[in-house]
Amino acid sequence: MLLSEPPETAYDIRFTLLGFPVRIAVTFWLGAVVFGYSLCRFFSSEELGVGPLMIAWALCLLVSILIHELGHALAFRHYGIQSSIVLYHFGGLAIPTSTYTPGRSIARIGEKEQLIISAAGPAFQLLSALLVIVAVKLAGFEVSAFRWMPAFLANLPWVTEGAVMDSRGMLALVTFYILPSVLWALLNLVPVWPLDGGRIARSLIVINGGTVAQSLWVSVICSGLLAFYAFNHGQPMMGVFFLMFGFSSYQMLNPMNNGWR
């Protein structure tokens, strides 16, 4: 199953944050290396090695994704549901575990509540990135992290205006936080199941009188379009992921056997 909780190992890191049990699976660090090695090599120099940069990247990624999952977990708590957080190679999961409210089932949570819970993660992550961006701009520097993003973001004039940071280490650190915080949140908002955007789309469609099957067709179509875009823009790994998401959504449609209604 895609985006499912990884099995526990003796090498996982466990702690509690704001009352939420948190587990960092050992595969999280492997994923951080895979996704960040090229970026760290770019910022490396004689004075700044790849090793320290990889540590900084992994910690920035950890904080960013943890904030994302805290958004979901706090929203669950707002609706009386306990949850735990797991970080792993595909990002993170906020997993509902039980309910505070007697007689209330987790499965019976309404679509409006699910909409808020799904949107809370990307919202928290984007807000954290915005705070860093504002701090950088107030200091008079450009936010060079946007130069690594798609054209519609890289061409925003206000973020790329300003002086270039003198410290290569600080430049790397800011980039390491802003880049995944913005891109991860936006990627999660595309209407593809089981990403947050797919859950948001399902809630919006059902709230407005549609069906779950319709939301899955949206997921299938968007997955295909995004896979095509990824393959044509030198992102084969992302393309494969979206093909898998689309196929998974299509498989979920088969038992329903009702299509668009």
Backbone hydrogen bonds, N-H to C=O, Kabsch-Sander energy under -0.5 kcal/mol:
donor,donor_aa,acceptor,acceptor_aa,energy
4,S,1,M,-0.9
12,D,9,T,-1.2
13,I,24,I,-2.2
15,F,22,V,-2.1
17,L,20,F,-2.5
20,F,17,L,-2.3
22,V,15,F,-3.3
23,R,85,I,-2.4
24,I,13,I,-3.3
25,A,23,R,-0.8
25,A,87,L,-2.8
28,F,25,A,-1.9
29,W,25,A,-0.5
29,W,26,V,-0.7
30,L,26,V,-0.9
31,G,27,T,-2.5
32,A,28,F,-2.2
33,V,29,W,-1.8
34,V,30,L,-2.2
35,F,31,G,-2.6
36,G,32,A,-1.6
37,Y,33,V,-1.8
40,C,36,G,-2.4
41,R,37,Y,-2.3
42,F,38,S,-1.7
43,F,39,L,-1.5
44,S,40,C,-0.9
45,S,48,L,-3.0
49,G,47,E,-0.5
53,L,49,G,-1.5
54,M,50,V,-2.6
55,I,51,G,-1.9
56,A,52,P,-2.2
57,W,53,L,-2.8
58,A,54,M,-2.7
59,L,55,I,-2.1
60,C,56,A,-2.4
61,L,57,W,-2.8
62,L,58,A,-2.3
63,V,59,L,-2.5
64,S,60,C,-2.5
65,I,61,L,-2.6
66,L,62,L,-2.5
67,I,63,V,-2.3
68,H,64,S,-1.8
69,E,65,I,-2.6
70,L,66,L,-2.3
71,G,67,I,-1.7
72,H,68,H,-1.3
73,A,69,E,-2.7
74,L,70,L,-3.0
75,A,71,G,-1.7
76,F,72,H,-2.6
77,R,73,A,-2.4
78,H,74,L,-2.0
79,Y,75,A,-1.3
79,Y,76,F,-0.7
80,G,77,R,-2.0
81,I,76,F,-2.5
82,Q,98,S,-2.9
84,S,95,I,-2.2
85,I,21,P,-2.9
86,V,93,L,-2.6
87,L,23,R,-2.6
88,Y,91,G,-2.0
91,G,88,Y,-2.1
92,G,90,F,-0.6
93,L,86,V,-2.6
95,I,84,S,-3.1
95,I,93,L,-0.6
97,T,82,Q,-2.6
98,S,82,Q,-0.9
100,Y,80,G,-4.3
101,T,80,G,-0.8
104,R,101,T,-1.8
105,S,103,G,-0.5
108,R,105,S,-1.0
109,I,106,I,-1.6
114,Q,110,G,-2.5
115,L,111,E,-2.3
116,I,112,K,-1.7
117,I,113,E,-2.5
118,S,114,Q,-2.6
119,A,115,L,-2.1
120,A,116,I,-1.7
121,G,117,I,-0.8
123,A,119,A,-2.0
124,F,120,A,-2.5
125,Q,121,G,-2.1
126,L,122,P,-2.8
127,L,123,A,-2.3
128,S,124,F,-2.1
129,A,125,Q,-1.9
130,L,126,L,-2.6
131,L,127,L,-2.1
132,V,128,S,-1.5
133,I,129,A,-2.6
134,V,130,L,-2.8
135,A,131,L,-1.9
136,V,132,V,-2.3
137,K,133,I,-2.6
138,L,134,V,-2.7
139,A,135,A,-1.3
140,G,137,K,-1.6
141,F,136,V,-2.1
142,E,163,A,-2.5
143,V,159,V,-3.9
144,S,142,E,-1.1
146,F,143,V,-1.7
147,R,144,S,-1.7
148,W,145,A,-1.6
149,M,146,F,-1.4
153,L,150,P,-1.9
154,A,150,P,-2.9
155,N,151,A,-2.0
156,L,153,L,-1.5
159,V,156,L,-0.5
160,T,156,L,-1.1
163,A,140,G,-2.3
168,R,166,D,-0.6
171,L,167,S,-2.3
172,A,168,R,-2.3
173,L,169,G,-2.3
174,V,170,M,-2.6
175,T,171,L,-2.2
176,F,172,A,-3.0
177,Y,173,L,-1.2
178,I,174,V,-2.7
179,L,175,T,-2.3
181,S,177,Y,-1.5
182,V,178,I,-2.5
183,L,179,L,-2.2
184,W,180,P,-2.3
185,A,181,S,-1.0
186,L,182,V,-2.5
187,L,183,L,-2.7
188,N,184,W,-2.0
189,L,185,A,-0.7
189,L,186,L,-0.8
190,V,187,L,-1.2
192,V,190,V,-2.8
195,L,192,V,-1.6
197,G,188,N,-3.7
198,G,192,V,-1.0
199,R,195,L,-1.8
200,I,196,D,-2.6
201,A,197,G,-2.6
202,R,198,G,-2.1
203,S,199,R,-2.3
204,L,200,I,-2.6
205,I,201,A,-2.6
206,V,202,R,-2.7
207,I,203,S,-2.8
208,N,204,L,-1.5
209,G,206,V,-1.8
210,G,205,I,-3.3
215,S,211,T,-1.4
216,L,212,V,-1.8
217,W,213,A,-2.0
218,V,214,Q,-2.0
219,S,215,S,-1.8
220,V,216,L,-2.5
221,I,217,W,-2.6
222,C,218,V,-2.7
223,S,219,S,-2.4
224,G,220,V,-2.0
225,L,221,I,-2.2
226,L,222,C,-2.7
227,A,223,S,-2.4
228,F,224,G,-2.3
229,Y,225,L,-2.3
230,A,226,L,-2.6
231,F,227,A,-2.6
232,N,228,F,-1.7
233,H,229,Y,-0.5
233,H,230,A,-1.1
234,G,231,F,-0.8
235,Q,230,A,-2.8
239,G,235,Q,-2.2
240,V,236,P,-2.4
241,F,237,M,-2.0
242,F,238,M,-2.3
243,L,239,G,-2.0
244,M,240,V,-2.3
245,F,241,F,-2.5
246,G,242,F,-2.7
247,F,243,L,-2.5
248,S,244,M,-2.5
249,S,245,F,-2.4
250,Y,246,G,-2.2
251,Q,247,F,-2.3
252,M,248,S,-1.8
253,L,249,S,-1.0
254,N,250,Y,-1.1
256,M,253,L,-0.8
257,N,253,L,-2.1
